[in-house]
Amino acid sequence: MIDIGGSNVKVMVNGNDEMRKFPSGRELTAEQMVAGVKDLTRDWEYEAITLGFPGLVEHGKLVREPLNLSGGWLDFDFVAGFRRPVRIINDAALQALANYKGGRMLFVGFGTSVGAALVADDVVVPVELGMIPFSKRHTFMSRLTKEARRVNGHERWQKSVHEAVRLLQDIFWPSDTVIGGGNAKHLDPLPEKTRRSSNREAIAGAVRLWKGADLHAEPYGTTWRIQRAAASAGAAVNSGAA
């Protein structure tokens, strides 16, 4: 699993609880990311890669350059770069898929940016929240990010998170709300009727893009459709990916 964030690139491999990471940021290119992952995971063995990408993904392919990274991502050949099969999913959708238990679930991730995904009856739908108005002068992006917490202080940031989550729950009416992202650990208390998820749990979503997992999600346009057919023993994914 490769989870590309605005601050760090995080990697895990199925069957191992260890997470490794290296800095990302606005200067990071796709080529640099691949080189960094290879260097960081040279002692790992893996057969396939799931790539969580901070941007729009359609039919399993990138369709827009990331906002918090450098350019050159759209035309990069990740399969050739890693010499492994690669499946790509929006990073918030990856976390949502990892945490999904059924019904209608909302995932909201608070980190360098703000990400969200709704899973409604086995359909995973990423939701772009950043430019939604939060007040007359502010958007979700300007009040809920890592930078907003640094500039405005923790108390104001936490109050904004609680207000935003209540609003999203009123809009999407989920039976389950999951809070994740790098800043989720700073929330105390959590918003009402929510549960916390860590970035480490994304490995479950990474595995669920491959046949043989307990749930299997296939890309369909800008969404992912979960299939619940019984996994065959011969198709089980034995190794995740760096």
Wavefront OBJ file of the C-alpha trace (Angstrom):
o trace
v 0.000 0.000 0.000
v 1.178 3.491 -0.912
v -0.828 6.294 0.684
v 0.281 9.644 -0.747
v -0.438 12.531 1.609
v 0.387 16.199 1.431
v 3.021 15.826 4.164
v 4.205 12.215 3.889
v 4.121 9.172 1.641
v 3.128 6.235 3.852
v 3.773 2.612 2.906
v 2.683 -0.714 4.388
v 2.709 -4.317 3.267
v -0.051 -6.850 3.913
v 0.676 -9.088 6.895
v 2.990 -6.573 8.592
v 1.870 -3.861 11.030
v 4.886 -1.660 10.340
v 4.318 1.653 8.579
v 7.198 3.437 6.878
v 7.101 6.956 5.463
v 9.090 9.762 3.893
v 8.238 13.453 3.298
v 6.131 14.474 0.287
v 5.159 18.125 -0.281
v 4.685 20.427 -3.250
v 7.993 19.498 -4.894
v 7.348 15.739 -5.011
v 7.076 14.248 -8.503
v 5.736 10.814 -9.406
v 9.227 9.668 -10.358
v 10.613 10.797 -6.990
v 7.770 9.046 -5.183
v 8.502 5.747 -6.932
v 12.224 6.028 -6.191
v 11.512 6.852 -2.543
v 9.170 3.900 -2.117
v 11.628 1.491 -3.724
v 14.440 2.700 -1.486
v 12.294 2.497 1.642
v 10.951 -1.010 0.949
v 13.911 -2.803 -0.617
v 13.733 -5.508 2.080
v 9.998 -6.165 1.490
v 8.532 -8.716 -0.907
v 5.208 -7.903 -2.568
v 3.254 -8.929 -5.628
v 0.944 -5.985 -6.286
v 0.487 -2.336 -5.370
v -2.491 -0.243 -4.305
v -1.862 3.471 -4.679
v -3.969 5.927 -2.655
v -3.873 9.211 -4.570
v -4.897 12.669 -3.244
v -7.030 13.651 -6.211
v -9.638 12.634 -8.752
v -9.471 9.080 -10.096
v -11.718 7.799 -12.898
v -11.859 4.208 -14.131
v -8.818 3.546 -11.948
v -6.696 6.239 -13.628
v -5.573 9.723 -12.638
v -7.516 12.498 -14.357
v -6.127 15.623 -12.681
v -2.792 16.730 -11.293
v -2.662 16.779 -7.455
v -3.033 20.139 -5.702
v -0.502 19.523 -2.911
v 2.251 17.834 -4.963
v 4.369 18.679 -7.999
v 3.241 18.007 -11.582
v 3.893 15.159 -13.998
v 1.635 12.580 -12.375
v -0.984 12.103 -15.105
v 1.336 10.654 -17.737
v 3.524 8.608 -15.425
v 3.548 4.822 -15.949
v 3.361 3.389 -12.426
v 3.283 -0.226 -13.629
v 6.560 0.255 -15.493
v 8.017 2.236 -12.604
v 7.323 -0.450 -10.000
v 7.330 -3.475 -12.324
v 4.248 -4.702 -10.503
v 0.484 -4.567 -11.132
v -0.838 -1.253 -9.760
v -4.382 -0.213 -8.856
v -5.143 3.417 -8.045
v -7.871 4.791 -5.795
v -8.625 8.188 -4.294
v -6.967 8.389 -0.875
v -10.179 9.182 1.040
v -11.956 6.369 -0.801
v -9.112 4.050 0.241
v -9.681 4.896 3.910
v -13.442 4.598 3.529
v -13.136 1.183 1.880
v -10.860 0.045 4.703
v -13.359 1.050 7.399
v -16.599 0.029 5.699
v -18.838 -2.455 7.497
v -22.061 -2.001 5.550
v -24.983 0.359 5.041
v -24.268 4.069 4.716
v -20.880 5.238 6.013
v -19.207 8.653 5.862
v -15.434 8.992 6.106
v -13.876 12.415 6.729
v -10.094 12.810 6.790
v -8.357 15.778 8.398
v -4.731 16.259 7.401
v -2.747 18.513 5.087
v -6.019 18.826 3.176
v -9.598 17.706 3.853
v -10.832 14.511 2.226
v -14.098 12.635 2.381
v -15.884 9.665 0.889
v -19.394 8.294 1.253
v -20.061 4.564 0.992
v -23.745 3.987 0.304
v -24.862 0.369 0.091
v -21.548 -0.889 -1.314
v -20.807 2.057 -3.632
v -17.762 4.178 -2.677
v -18.090 7.839 -3.710
v -15.233 10.327 -3.068
v -16.461 13.806 -2.137
v -14.457 17.005 -2.739
v -15.014 19.199 0.320
v -12.275 21.810 0.194
v -14.149 24.648 -1.511
v -17.464 24.187 0.300
v -18.344 27.433 2.160
v -17.890 27.130 5.907
v -18.868 30.728 6.647
v -19.110 34.016 4.750
v -15.318 34.322 4.630
v -14.062 30.755 4.957
v -14.201 27.397 3.192
v -13.700 23.912 4.603
v -10.109 24.116 3.360
v -9.319 27.329 5.218
v -10.759 26.135 8.550
v -10.129 22.386 8.779
v -6.635 21.625 7.467
v -3.325 21.086 9.221
v -2.357 24.670 8.348
v -5.646 26.004 9.776
v -4.919 24.221 13.065
v -1.444 25.768 13.159
v -2.619 29.301 12.331
v -5.919 29.441 14.221
v -5.024 27.258 17.189
v -6.248 23.875 18.286
v -9.437 24.972 20.075
v -10.824 26.903 17.120
v -9.829 24.110 14.744
v -11.510 21.465 16.870
v -14.688 23.529 17.159
v -14.695 23.910 13.372
v -14.253 20.153 12.916
v -17.230 19.443 15.173
v -19.382 21.949 13.276
v -18.326 20.573 9.899
v -18.974 16.959 10.868
v -22.459 17.823 12.176
v -23.211 19.562 8.881
v -21.983 16.629 6.807
v -23.975 14.179 8.911
v -27.110 16.261 8.291
v -26.388 16.259 4.553
v -25.398 12.616 4.029
v -27.287 11.022 6.965
v -24.837 8.147 7.539
v -25.424 5.309 9.976
v -21.653 5.270 10.644
v -19.213 8.213 10.605
v -15.452 7.620 10.635
v -12.901 10.347 11.374
v -9.383 9.817 10.018
v -6.329 11.562 8.648
v -3.164 12.670 10.372
v -4.939 15.186 12.630
v -7.679 12.823 13.827
v -5.498 11.887 16.806
v -5.715 15.476 18.096
v -9.509 15.460 18.450
v -10.636 15.189 22.066
v -13.495 14.678 22.305
v -14.529 13.256 18.973
v -17.622 14.695 17.299
v -20.832 12.957 18.357
v -21.707 9.656 16.736
v -18.275 9.150 15.199
v -15.389 6.724 15.559
v -11.694 7.314 14.954
v -9.533 5.559 12.368
v -5.757 5.627 11.976
v -3.799 5.803 8.721
v -2.566 2.271 9.388
v -6.029 0.870 8.767
v -5.798 1.880 5.101
v -3.968 -1.390 4.402
v -7.334 -3.185 4.635
v -8.692 -0.948 1.877
v -5.579 -1.598 -0.215
v -6.162 -5.346 -0.029
v -9.863 -4.894 -0.870
v -8.990 -3.705 -4.382
v -7.749 -7.209 -5.202
v -9.759 -10.384 -5.626
v -9.543 -12.741 -2.698
v -10.251 -10.156 0.008
v -13.315 -10.247 2.253
v -14.766 -7.432 0.119
v -13.639 -6.663 -3.406
v -14.056 -3.191 -4.952
v -13.868 -2.566 -8.702
v -13.610 0.911 -10.275
v -16.704 2.191 -12.063
v -16.268 5.722 -13.384
v -15.346 7.886 -10.397
v -16.783 5.374 -7.898
v -15.887 1.884 -6.708
v -18.462 -0.918 -6.536
v -18.042 -3.486 -3.776
v -18.629 -7.133 -4.640
v -19.451 -9.551 -1.859
v -19.133 -12.862 -3.686
v -17.195 -15.483 -1.725
v -13.500 -15.210 -2.380
v -11.836 -18.252 -3.896
v -8.909 -19.665 -1.981
v -6.735 -19.677 -5.094
v -7.222 -15.939 -5.666
v -6.289 -14.816 -2.171
v -3.885 -11.907 -1.973
v -0.910 -13.147 0.001
v 1.035 -9.907 -0.125
v -0.039 -6.318 -0.275
v 2.274 -3.692 -1.622
v 4.787 -1.144 -0.617
l 1 2 3 4 5 6 7 8 9 10 11 12 13 14 15 16 17 18 19 20 21 22 23 24 25 26 27 28 29 30 31 32 33 34 35 36 37 38 39 40 41 42 43 44 45 46 47 48 49 50 51 52 53 54 55 56 57 58 59 60 61 62 63 64 65 66 67 68 69 70 71 72 73 74 75 76 77 78 79 80 81 82 83 84 85 86 87 88 89 90 91 92 93 94 95 96 97 98 99 100 101 102 103 104 105 106 107 108 109 110 111 112 113 114 115 116 117 118 119 120 121 122 123 124 125 126 127 128 129 130 131 132 133 134 135 136 137 138 139 140 141 142 143 144 145 146 147 148 149 150 151 152 153 154 155 156 157 158 159 160 161 162 163 164 165 166 167 168 169 170 171 172 173 174 175 176 177 178 179 180 181 182 183 184 185 186 187 188 189 190 191 192 193 194 195 196 197 198 199 200 201 202 203 204 205 206 207 208 209 210 211 212 213 214 215 216 217 218 219 220 221 222 223 224 225 226 227 228 229 230 231 232 233 234 235 236 237 238 239 240 241 242
